[in-house]
Each structure stands twice: as C-alpha cells, then as structure tokens.
Amino acid sequence: MPTIKDVARAAQVSVATVSRVLNQDKNVSTQTREKVLAVVQEIGYVPNVLGRNLRKNTTDRVLVLIPSLSNQFLSGVIRGMESEARKLHLQVMISATHNDPELERSYLELLHNHSVDGMILVGSTLPSEELATLSQQYPLVMCSEWEEGIRISAVGIDNERAGYDAVKTLLQSGRERIAMISNQEMYSARQRTQGYRRALLEAGKPFCPEYLIERYEYTYRAGMLACGKLMALPEPPDAIFAVSDEIAAGVCKKLLQMGLYPGKEVAVFGFDNTTVSKIVTPSVSTVSQPKKKIGETALHLLAEKIENQKSPERTILLAHELVLRESAPGKEKQR
C-alpha cells in the first residue's frame, strides 16, 4: 500500500509539503497542490485519517442522540444535519437513547474521551443542570427539545405560538369545544399546551380540564385511546388538537370507527407535517416545522462551538406554518 513517502518521492516534494496539501494548508501554492493531488490519485494513496486526526486533536465526527429510530419527524431533521455536515467536512453519527438516562450518559462519555468533536441532543432525559455543566466543557447543542432557560445553544420553533395558531384556526372556523392530546413530559408539548390555553382565553372560552389528555407515547394507538375517552364525555369535543401527526391519525381512525367523519362532525389538527398526515384518509391538517432547516441550523451551531467553545450560547426559533387539509377547515394545501 502506497505511503506518504511514496507520494512525496513521486511528486518531488517533501513529506511535510504532502502533509500540508492533505490538511488543506492555504500556504501551499496552487501548482504544488495540484501536482501532489494528482500523484495521490495516480498511485492510490489513502491518508491515515486516524493519525491525522490525532495530530489535529479532532475527529471530524459529531454524534446526534435521538430518542427513537422510529420518529418520522426526525428523518427530515437528520437530512438537514447531514447536508450541512458535508459542507463542513464533518461526519454525522446517529444513536438512539430510547429515553434511557444511563444509556445517554454512556454516549456522553464519547465527549470526555474525545471520540467525537461535539454532540447534538434531540431532547434529553438528563437534568438541565448536568447538561449545562457539560456544555461549558464540550461542544453541545439542543435540537427541537430543551428546557427553558438552559444555558446551551438550541434550535427549534416557537411551540407556544404554533399551538396557539393551530387552536385559533379551529376557533375561527366556529369550533366551540376544543380538546387537546398532549404530553407534559416533553417541553415542546408543554409549550404547545400553553398556546392552546392562550387561544381559548383570548376567545373567551373556558378551559375544561377534562378536554386536556396527557399521554406519554406519540403513537397511533395512543390517539385512538385518547379519542375514545374524549368522545365518551357527556359533552364531547367538536375539535381535537394533537401534539403529533401519528396521534392525530389515531384520532381520525377512532372517529371513523364511531361513524364520525374527521373534518365534519369533529375537526382534527396534528403536528409536524410528517408523511402519515398526508397518506391517511382523510388527510390531516397539521403544523409544519422546517425540518431540514432545523437540522442544518443545529449542525451550524455545533460547528460554532467546535471552532470556539467560548462562543456565546444562542437560541434560534424558526418559522412554522399551518397546513390545512381535510381533517380541519380551510382550503387544502398539499405538501
């Protein structure tokens, strides 16, 4: 296998010059750079990436921790991260924590032993204080899920405003009894619930505790179960706002089983604009997050921290959009 010395000999330059070319040193002339790279390609030399990274004290790798591999929303976010990583010559690795704090801590050890240059957390099961302390030592960014006031760079949307906008749309369509299926263990869901309550307050509608159901799982089955509970109330809702599209799809299924058509007798609104919201019948109105942009921004924030650990923390809120389909009023807007 060709070595760096073979490249230097064939290009008639020093080993140090070959090393500078491979490490993209700007002080190397264009002519020399082109000659060295031509020899590298001709003889099939493969640089020792491990050795080069040890000398640089970097790995050019970042780890993204996600709660689950089955989350449809995250696939778009990860595509954005990978797109931005390619521009910055970084490699993205993905691992799922399954909401296990000890497993999450084991992955965070990769920061301590410098196996990765930085980490993006899509939510976390660990205390905010622990994460804030860690972020002072290592490049760390929160994506989509974080606790208010935490001293870590973060990117997502204004979930309170998104919840408010969705419920306001339902109210403006004439719906009177709006229920919500939420999850108080998730920061984003708590914010969406605040938006739900603010929209009701502004419209002069009373908040009815029995109309707020808090379930842990963002699943189709959870949506069906919650819908059944809501529709069994003495005065059932005429609209249901869910914190995920999968829950909303379950709501629609349960309504159909009960002989009620979503969008007519009961309006249904989801969240995230994932594939399931488009392929179910009827299609689900939803809040669309800029998934790819969220991922790109998270990676960019992490690159800032890798470049300068002391750079100030930033929280970036990107714009959301309402997508109205058959399950809630308004002209259908295909996406």
Disulfide bonds with the S-S distance in Angstrom:
none
